[in-house]
Amino acid sequence: MLIDSHCHLNLLDGAADASVLAQYLQAARANDVGGFLCVATDMESLSAVLNVADQNADVYASVGVHPNHNDGHDPSIDELVALARHPKVIAIGETGLDYFRTQGEMRWQQERFRRHIAAAKLTAKPLIIHTREARADTLQILEEEQAQDARGVMHCFTEDWATAKRALDIGFYISFSGIVTFRNATALQAVAQQVPIDRILIETDCPWLAPMPHRGKPNQPAYVRHVAEFVAALRGSDYGEFAAQTTQNFARLFHVTV
């Protein structure tokens, strides 16, 4: 069994229609996907995220605000802690830093990131980290705020081995998306071969970043199998064993039974 450890089910094309969303989930289950973590990106759409989780036993949720989101409600630590009490919420995020899409003074991003780390520590729920062109500051803040007390995952990892090693050293997991299957992703593929098997997660980040052979098309949870098969082959691992291990990793990190 596989787990799509990072997806945005509420943002899939047509997902506002419960019957359409059900078709996406059924297609994934037919591809051996037995669990989904539907990740929040802002407060305004959080109710939709929680609704998907409430309506499906195998869907979990997170609560948080994406670093690029700067025109909506910015929750306090207390608000995040309160929202994380929802029975299907198993993580805080996605949070982190993004210096690629957002330009200018970044103190507001950094302060928000620190609030999310504080909430994760108070709730004992792992962090989902987004970082883009901000690796040094992301790792520095994680270390300064003692994020190892909450742990978490570096989602949709695209950085180098030095960054992965530093994240691993503070107890974080590394999650690979469809990007690892791209033909030009040789450096990332080298990282995927080095990460310890008990610290790997797989994801789609759907509806974006569809893996080969669907690159350039809308992504969906069923395609996480392509990521798993690719990384397993890359590492010379048996697919079944790799799938079982990454599922165990998810359960261990997020304190769930799968």
Residue frames as qw, qx, qy, qz and C-alpha x, y, z in Angstrom:
[[0.000, 0.886, 0.464, 0.000, 0.00, 0.00, 0.00],
 [0.401, 0.284, 0.007, 0.871, 1.05, 3.57, -0.76],
 [0.141, -0.791, -0.421, 0.421, 0.33, 6.88, 0.95],
 [0.329, 0.663, 0.163, 0.652, 0.15, 10.15, -0.96],
 [0.507, -0.430, -0.428, 0.612, 1.81, 12.17, 1.79],
 [0.045, -0.484, -0.061, 0.872, 1.11, 15.59, 0.26],
 [0.138, 0.391, 0.709, 0.571, -1.82, 16.42, -2.00],
 [0.194, 0.194, 0.191, -0.943, -4.35, 19.20, -2.42],
 [0.159, 0.344, 0.915, 0.136, -7.51, 17.21, -3.04],
 [0.150, 0.748, 0.470, -0.444, -9.74, 20.26, -2.70],
 [0.095, 0.699, -0.273, -0.654, -7.91, 21.90, -5.63],
 [0.350, 0.043, 0.851, 0.390, -8.31, 19.06, -8.13],
 [0.249, 0.025, -0.411, -0.877, -10.32, 20.02, -11.20],
 [0.593, -0.268, -0.520, -0.554, -13.99, 19.56, -10.40],
 [0.376, -0.042, -0.830, 0.409, -13.34, 18.44, -6.82],
 [0.299, -0.064, 0.316, -0.898, -16.03, 20.75, -5.45],
 [0.801, -0.009, -0.273, -0.532, -18.41, 18.13, -6.82],
 [0.605, -0.423, 0.631, -0.236, -18.30, 15.24, -4.33],
 [0.928, 0.243, 0.274, -0.073, -18.90, 12.67, -7.08],
 [0.582, 0.739, -0.291, 0.172, -15.91, 13.95, -9.07],
 [0.172, -0.693, 0.633, -0.301, -13.66, 13.86, -6.02],
 [0.831, -0.157, 0.485, -0.224, -14.86, 10.33, -5.31],
 [0.873, 0.487, -0.012, 0.038, -13.70, 9.31, -8.79],
 [0.273, 0.767, -0.509, 0.279, -10.21, 10.69, -8.14],
 [0.457, -0.507, 0.644, -0.344, -9.99, 8.84, -4.84],
 [0.923, 0.089, 0.329, -0.176, -11.28, 5.60, -6.32],
 [0.724, 0.636, -0.242, 0.116, -8.72, 5.80, -9.15],
 [0.019, 0.700, -0.628, 0.340, -5.99, 6.21, -6.54],
 [0.697, -0.291, 0.567, -0.330, -7.24, 3.33, -4.42],
 [0.932, 0.339, 0.093, -0.090, -7.25, 1.16, -7.54],
 [0.582, 0.643, -0.390, 0.309, -3.55, 1.99, -7.83],
 [0.746, -0.182, -0.509, 0.389, -2.80, 0.76, -4.30],
 [0.074, 0.388, -0.276, 0.876, -3.04, 4.19, -2.63],
 [0.479, -0.476, -0.736, 0.054, -4.53, 3.62, 0.79],
 [0.343, -0.730, -0.353, 0.473, -4.14, 7.02, 2.40],
 [0.330, 0.658, 0.200, 0.647, -3.94, 10.72, 1.59],
 [0.333, -0.530, -0.319, 0.712, -2.74, 13.80, 3.45],
 [0.215, 0.792, 0.394, 0.415, -4.74, 16.77, 2.13],
 [0.502, -0.209, -0.203, 0.814, -2.56, 19.78, 2.88],
 [0.018, 0.919, 0.357, -0.167, -3.87, 23.25, 3.71],
 [0.530, 0.281, 0.117, 0.791, -2.40, 26.33, 2.06],
 [0.059, -0.313, 0.081, -0.945, -4.50, 29.12, 3.60],
 [0.186, 0.178, 0.714, -0.651, -7.23, 29.79, 6.11],
 [0.500, 0.276, -0.073, -0.818, -9.81, 30.68, 3.49],
 [0.709, 0.180, -0.559, -0.390, -9.89, 27.16, 2.01],
 [0.048, -0.287, 0.883, -0.368, -9.28, 25.26, 5.25],
 [0.656, 0.091, 0.459, -0.592, -12.94, 24.32, 5.62],
 [0.798, 0.418, -0.272, -0.339, -12.82, 22.61, 2.22],
 [0.345, 0.446, -0.808, 0.171, -9.70, 20.67, 3.25],
 [0.274, -0.145, 0.786, -0.535, -11.30, 19.55, 6.50],
 [0.758, 0.220, 0.160, -0.593, -14.50, 18.61, 4.74],
 [0.690, 0.411, -0.569, -0.175, -12.65, 16.27, 2.39],
 [0.175, 0.300, -0.865, 0.361, -10.98, 14.62, 5.39],
 [0.473, -0.020, 0.568, -0.673, -14.23, 14.36, 7.34],
 [0.794, 0.299, -0.011, -0.530, -15.99, 12.68, 4.42],
 [0.814, 0.371, -0.446, -0.009, -13.28, 10.07, 3.75],
 [0.835, -0.543, 0.083, 0.029, -11.84, 7.74, 6.36],
 [0.847, -0.012, 0.140, 0.512, -8.50, 7.40, 4.54],
 [0.326, 0.694, 0.044, 0.640, -7.93, 11.16, 4.12],
 [0.507, -0.541, -0.322, 0.588, -6.04, 13.18, 6.72],
 [0.183, 0.914, 0.171, 0.320, -5.60, 16.96, 6.86],
 [0.532, -0.104, -0.245, 0.804, -3.14, 19.63, 7.91],
 [0.048, -0.948, -0.313, 0.036, -3.58, 23.23, 8.98],
 [0.509, -0.421, 0.152, 0.736, -1.33, 26.09, 7.94],
 [0.357, 0.894, 0.081, -0.257, -0.60, 28.94, 5.54],
 [0.810, 0.322, 0.168, 0.460, 1.71, 28.58, 2.55],
 [0.445, -0.448, 0.010, 0.775, 4.64, 31.03, 2.54],
 [0.177, 0.170, 0.457, 0.855, 3.49, 32.60, -0.72],
 [0.186, -0.700, -0.636, -0.266, 0.01, 33.37, 0.58],
 [0.308, -0.131, -0.309, 0.890, 0.04, 36.98, 1.78],
 [0.237, -0.201, -0.194, -0.930, -3.43, 38.35, 1.12],
 [0.645, -0.426, -0.546, -0.323, -5.54, 36.35, 3.56],
 [0.630, -0.726, 0.097, -0.259, -5.85, 35.73, 7.27],
 [0.464, 0.468, -0.662, 0.358, -2.54, 35.11, 9.01],
 [0.762, -0.531, -0.332, -0.163, -3.24, 32.92, 12.07],
 [0.250, -0.747, 0.507, -0.351, -1.65, 33.33, 15.46],
 [0.178, 0.259, -0.933, 0.175, 0.01, 30.48, 17.32],
 [0.381, 0.095, 0.701, -0.596, -3.10, 30.07, 19.46],
 [0.700, 0.385, -0.030, -0.601, -5.32, 29.88, 16.38],
 [0.531, 0.405, -0.723, -0.175, -3.14, 27.22, 14.79],
 [0.019, -0.148, 0.913, -0.380, -3.13, 25.20, 18.01],
 [0.539, 0.213, 0.482, -0.657, -6.91, 25.41, 18.27],
 [0.705, 0.438, -0.262, -0.493, -7.45, 24.40, 14.64],
 [0.355, 0.393, -0.848, -0.010, -5.05, 21.49, 15.03],
 [0.393, -0.089, 0.768, -0.499, -7.38, 19.95, 17.60],
 [0.769, 0.266, -0.152, -0.561, -9.62, 18.80, 14.76],
 [0.823, -0.225, 0.517, -0.071, -9.55, 14.97, 14.90],
 [0.860, 0.424, 0.214, 0.187, -8.41, 14.56, 11.28],
 [0.230, 0.915, -0.294, 0.156, -5.58, 17.14, 11.48],
 [0.936, -0.232, 0.006, 0.266, -2.24, 15.36, 11.80],
 [0.643, 0.067, 0.088, 0.758, 0.23, 18.06, 10.73],
 [0.046, -0.855, -0.124, 0.502, 1.04, 21.78, 10.73],
 [0.206, -0.370, 0.527, 0.736, 1.65, 23.34, 7.34],
 [0.792, 0.178, -0.014, 0.584, 2.48, 23.67, 4.70],
 [0.224, -0.962, 0.035, 0.150, 4.80, 26.33, 5.98],
 [0.775, -0.071, 0.212, 0.592, 8.32, 27.51, 5.31],
 [0.067, -0.719, 0.159, 0.673, 10.00, 30.06, 3.08],
 [0.654, 0.478, 0.488, 0.327, 9.78, 30.83, -0.62],
 [0.169, -0.680, 0.146, 0.698, 12.11, 33.49, -2.02],
 [0.301, 0.093, 0.718, 0.621, 11.37, 32.51, -5.63],
 [0.021, 0.637, 0.670, 0.380, 7.76, 33.59, -6.02],
 [0.274, -0.923, -0.270, 0.029, 7.75, 36.32, -3.37],
 [0.554, 0.401, -0.128, 0.718, 10.21, 39.19, -3.59],
 [0.161, -0.775, 0.065, -0.608, 11.27, 41.96, -1.23],
 [0.162, -0.468, 0.656, -0.570, 11.62, 42.02, 2.53],
 [0.646, -0.078, -0.730, -0.210, 10.93, 38.54, 3.93],
 [0.053, -0.215, 0.706, -0.672, 10.64, 39.13, 7.65],
 [0.683, -0.034, 0.155, -0.713, 6.87, 38.50, 7.52],
 [0.839, 0.166, -0.481, -0.193, 7.45, 35.08, 5.96],
 [0.428, 0.268, -0.742, 0.440, 10.07, 34.22, 8.55],
 [0.289, -0.184, 0.526, -0.779, 7.88, 35.32, 11.46],
 [0.823, 0.028, -0.082, -0.561, 4.94, 33.27, 10.14],
 [0.728, 0.246, -0.638, 0.055, 7.25, 30.28, 9.77],
 [0.144, 0.250, -0.732, 0.617, 8.36, 30.62, 13.38],
 [0.574, -0.109, 0.301, -0.753, 4.72, 30.73, 14.55],
 [0.874, 0.122, -0.327, -0.338, 3.98, 27.51, 12.70],
 [0.536, 0.264, -0.733, 0.324, 7.00, 25.82, 14.31],
 [0.177, -0.218, 0.596, -0.753, 5.82, 26.95, 17.73],
 [0.760, -0.009, 0.058, -0.647, 2.34, 25.55, 17.05],
 [0.799, 0.213, -0.555, -0.092, 3.81, 22.24, 15.91],
 [0.297, 0.252, -0.757, 0.524, 5.80, 21.93, 19.12],
 [0.391, -0.130, 0.448, -0.794, 2.79, 22.79, 21.29],
 [0.831, 0.109, 0.008, -0.545, 0.54, 20.27, 19.51],
 [0.505, -0.317, 0.793, 0.122, 3.21, 17.58, 18.95],
 [0.752, 0.539, 0.373, -0.066, 2.15, 17.48, 15.29],
 [0.635, -0.115, 0.383, 0.661, 4.85, 17.36, 12.62],
 [0.138, 0.715, -0.103, -0.677, 5.67, 20.21, 10.26],
 [0.711, 0.474, 0.440, 0.275, 5.22, 20.14, 6.49],
 [0.275, -0.669, 0.183, 0.666, 8.02, 22.31, 5.09],
 [0.613, 0.719, 0.249, 0.212, 8.01, 24.17, 1.78],
 [0.353, -0.709, 0.234, 0.564, 11.31, 25.75, 0.79],
 [0.682, 0.576, 0.301, 0.334, 12.31, 27.31, -2.51],
 [0.442, 0.597, -0.114, 0.660, 15.48, 29.34, -3.05],
 [0.367, -0.745, 0.206, -0.518, 15.59, 29.75, 0.73],
 [0.861, -0.073, -0.492, 0.111, 17.43, 26.67, 1.92],
 [0.407, 0.217, -0.515, 0.723, 19.88, 28.45, 4.24],
 [0.301, -0.291, 0.251, -0.873, 17.25, 30.52, 6.04],
 [0.818, -0.211, -0.312, -0.435, 14.82, 27.59, 6.19],
 [0.797, -0.045, -0.533, 0.279, 17.34, 25.34, 7.90],
 [0.221, 0.262, -0.436, 0.832, 18.60, 28.10, 10.16],
 [0.500, -0.321, 0.088, -0.800, 15.10, 28.87, 11.43],
 [0.877, -0.166, -0.404, -0.200, 14.30, 25.18, 11.93],
 [0.666, 0.051, -0.534, 0.519, 17.45, 24.85, 14.03],
 [0.015, 0.302, -0.312, 0.901, 16.97, 28.11, 15.95],
 [0.622, -0.267, 0.026, -0.736, 13.39, 27.22, 16.83],
 [0.252, -0.238, 0.912, -0.220, 14.36, 23.64, 17.79],
 [0.722, 0.179, -0.210, -0.635, 11.98, 22.14, 15.26],
 [0.388, 0.200, -0.900, 0.014, 13.48, 18.74, 15.98],
 [0.239, 0.027, 0.744, -0.623, 11.09, 18.65, 18.94],
 [0.672, 0.365, 0.237, -0.599, 8.18, 18.44, 16.49],
 [0.437, -0.078, 0.786, 0.430, 9.98, 16.88, 13.52],
 [0.524, 0.653, 0.149, -0.526, 8.39, 16.94, 10.10],
 [0.737, 0.262, 0.520, 0.343, 9.01, 16.51, 6.40],
 [0.027, -0.502, 0.344, 0.793, 10.78, 18.50, 3.71],
 [0.658, 0.479, 0.549, -0.190, 8.04, 18.21, 1.13],
 [0.661, 0.738, 0.117, 0.065, 8.55, 18.08, -2.65],
 [0.550, -0.647, 0.298, 0.436, 12.29, 17.99, -2.05],
 [0.689, 0.698, 0.062, 0.185, 14.43, 19.49, -4.83],
 [0.158, -0.918, 0.365, -0.014, 17.56, 20.54, -2.96],
 [0.516, 0.533, -0.662, 0.106, 21.06, 19.02, -2.79],
 [0.772, -0.172, -0.590, 0.161, 22.42, 16.26, -0.57],
 [0.281, 0.135, -0.477, 0.822, 23.99, 18.72, 1.89],
 [0.423, -0.248, 0.058, -0.870, 20.54, 20.23, 2.52],
 [0.823, -0.191, -0.434, -0.313, 18.94, 16.80, 2.84],
 [0.646, 0.013, -0.620, 0.445, 21.64, 15.66, 5.28],
 [0.022, 0.182, -0.394, 0.901, 21.16, 18.71, 7.48],
 [0.637, -0.225, -0.103, -0.730, 17.40, 18.15, 7.54],
 [0.830, -0.093, -0.548, -0.043, 17.87, 14.48, 8.33],
 [0.438, 0.154, -0.599, 0.652, 20.20, 15.39, 11.17],
 [0.239, -0.115, 0.391, -0.881, 17.40, 17.29, 12.93],
 [0.339, 0.165, 0.867, -0.327, 15.00, 14.40, 12.54],
 [0.543, 0.475, 0.019, -0.692, 13.14, 15.42, 9.39],
 [0.695, 0.225, 0.668, 0.142, 11.96, 13.15, 6.61],
 [0.024, 0.387, -0.470, -0.793, 12.46, 13.77, 2.89],
 [0.618, 0.463, 0.584, -0.252, 9.52, 13.53, 0.48],
 [0.178, -0.191, 0.638, 0.724, 9.90, 13.07, -3.26],
 [0.551, 0.550, 0.285, -0.560, 7.32, 14.21, -5.80],
 [0.799, 0.517, 0.300, 0.061, 6.94, 13.67, -9.52],
 [0.165, 0.923, -0.334, -0.097, 9.90, 15.99, -10.10],
 [0.493, -0.504, 0.698, 0.127, 12.26, 13.13, -9.27],
 [0.746, 0.274, 0.598, 0.103, 11.02, 11.28, -12.38],
 [0.418, 0.884, -0.036, -0.206, 11.91, 14.09, -14.78],
 [0.885, 0.312, -0.019, 0.344, 14.75, 13.28, -17.18],
 [0.332, 0.690, -0.239, 0.597, 16.70, 16.40, -16.21],
 [0.571, -0.728, 0.144, -0.352, 16.48, 15.72, -12.47],
 [0.805, 0.210, -0.497, 0.248, 19.72, 13.75, -12.24],
 [0.127, 0.411, -0.557, 0.710, 21.03, 15.64, -9.19],
 [0.627, -0.280, 0.254, -0.681, 17.78, 15.04, -7.32],
 [0.938, 0.047, -0.293, -0.179, 17.82, 11.39, -8.33],
 [0.537, 0.331, -0.620, 0.467, 21.27, 11.08, -6.76],
 [0.263, -0.343, 0.484, -0.761, 19.83, 12.45, -3.51],
 [0.838, -0.111, -0.023, -0.534, 16.96, 9.95, -3.67],
 [0.838, 0.181, -0.506, 0.095, 19.50, 7.16, -3.78],
 [0.354, 0.323, -0.599, 0.641, 21.22, 8.38, -0.60],
 [0.477, -0.414, 0.227, -0.741, 18.36, 9.16, 1.79],
 [0.124, -0.109, 0.950, -0.265, 17.92, 6.34, 4.32],
 [0.281, -0.268, -0.800, -0.457, 14.96, 4.16, 3.40],
 [0.298, -0.549, -0.734, 0.268, 13.31, 4.72, 6.78],
 [0.092, -0.552, -0.201, 0.804, 13.18, 8.50, 6.21],
 [0.009, -0.001, -0.581, -0.814, 11.60, 8.63, 2.73],
 [0.431, 0.510, 0.580, -0.466, 8.05, 9.70, 1.90],
 [0.212, 0.175, 0.661, 0.698, 6.41, 9.99, -1.52],
 [0.214, 0.605, 0.414, -0.646, 3.81, 12.47, -2.72],
 [0.453, 0.569, 0.543, 0.421, 2.08, 13.98, -5.72],
 [0.099, -0.383, -0.097, 0.913, 1.58, 17.62, -4.62],
 [0.109, 0.444, 0.727, 0.512, -1.39, 17.34, -6.97],
 [0.755, 0.570, 0.320, -0.059, -2.86, 19.01, -8.93],
 [0.237, 0.884, -0.380, -0.135, 0.68, 20.13, -9.87],
 [0.096, -0.638, 0.763, 0.046, 3.92, 18.39, -10.87],
 [0.954, 0.123, 0.105, -0.251, 2.60, 15.28, -12.57],
 [0.519, -0.465, 0.662, 0.275, 5.31, 12.61, -12.86],
 [0.327, 0.354, -0.724, -0.493, 6.46, 10.94, -16.03],
 [0.327, 0.181, 0.602, 0.705, 4.71, 9.74, -18.16],
 [0.019, 0.810, 0.581, 0.071, 2.07, 12.39, -17.38],
 [0.361, -0.373, -0.064, 0.852, 4.39, 15.40, -17.13],
 [0.025, -0.005, -0.303, -0.953, 2.69, 18.61, -18.20],
 [0.428, -0.430, -0.632, -0.482, -0.80, 17.31, -17.47],
 [0.519, -0.589, 0.183, -0.592, -2.92, 17.82, -14.34],
 [0.221, 0.246, -0.896, 0.297, -1.69, 15.62, -11.52],
 [0.749, -0.376, -0.129, -0.530, -3.84, 13.36, -9.34],
 [0.567, -0.552, 0.561, -0.245, -3.27, 11.05, -6.35],
 [0.973, 0.150, 0.170, -0.039, -3.26, 7.88, -8.46],
 [0.628, 0.693, -0.268, 0.230, 0.00, 9.04, -9.99],
 [0.394, -0.751, 0.502, -0.170, 1.91, 8.69, -6.72],
 [0.941, -0.041, 0.329, 0.060, 2.46, 5.09, -7.82],
 [0.691, 0.653, -0.080, 0.300, 4.69, 6.34, -10.66],
 [0.071, -0.834, 0.428, -0.341, 6.83, 8.17, -8.09],
 [0.747, -0.436, 0.473, -0.168, 7.08, 5.08, -5.90],
 [0.938, 0.245, 0.207, 0.132, 7.96, 2.77, -8.77],
 [0.497, 0.780, -0.201, 0.323, 10.57, 5.18, -10.09],
 [0.218, -0.773, 0.497, -0.327, 12.33, 5.75, -6.76],
 [0.876, -0.244, 0.404, -0.096, 12.23, 2.05, -5.91],
 [0.873, 0.423, 0.085, 0.229, 13.87, 1.18, -9.25],
 [0.232, 0.864, -0.291, 0.339, 16.38, 4.00, -8.81],
 [0.407, -0.655, 0.560, -0.302, 17.46, 2.53, -5.48],
 [0.422, 0.246, -0.867, -0.095, 17.40, -1.06, -6.73],
 [0.324, -0.056, 0.727, -0.603, 14.64, -1.88, -4.26],
 [0.003, -0.354, -0.918, -0.177, 11.72, -4.23, -4.56],
 [0.209, -0.405, -0.247, -0.855, 8.63, -2.14, -5.26],
 [0.645, -0.536, -0.497, -0.223, 6.44, -3.91, -2.70],
 [0.651, -0.345, -0.378, 0.561, 9.03, -3.51, 0.03],
 [0.215, 0.125, -0.001, 0.969, 9.57, 0.15, -0.86],
 [0.373, -0.500, -0.374, -0.686, 5.82, 0.84, -0.80],
 [0.702, -0.528, -0.476, 0.047, 5.44, -0.86, 2.58],
 [0.570, -0.191, -0.274, 0.751, 8.42, 1.00, 4.05],
 [0.046, 0.244, 0.081, 0.965, 7.28, 4.45, 2.93],
 [0.533, -0.549, -0.428, -0.481, 3.82, 3.73, 4.32],
 [0.716, -0.439, -0.420, 0.343, 5.37, 2.72, 7.65],
 [0.393, 0.044, -0.119, 0.911, 7.42, 5.92, 7.57],
 [0.234, -0.464, -0.262, -0.813, 4.27, 8.00, 7.13],
 [0.684, -0.553, -0.446, -0.168, 2.55, 6.23, 10.01],
 [0.679, -0.276, -0.337, 0.591, 5.56, 6.72, 12.28],
 [0.240, 0.161, -0.019, 0.957, 6.05, 10.39, 11.51],
 [0.319, -0.339, -0.180, -0.867, 2.40, 11.42, 11.72],
 [0.195, -0.060, 0.793, -0.575, 1.40, 9.08, 14.56],
 [0.728, 0.144, -0.029, -0.670, -1.38, 7.32, 12.68],
 [0.567, -0.056, 0.822, 0.000, -2.37, 3.72, 12.08],
 [0.513, 0.481, -0.348, -0.620, -2.55, 2.75, 8.42]]
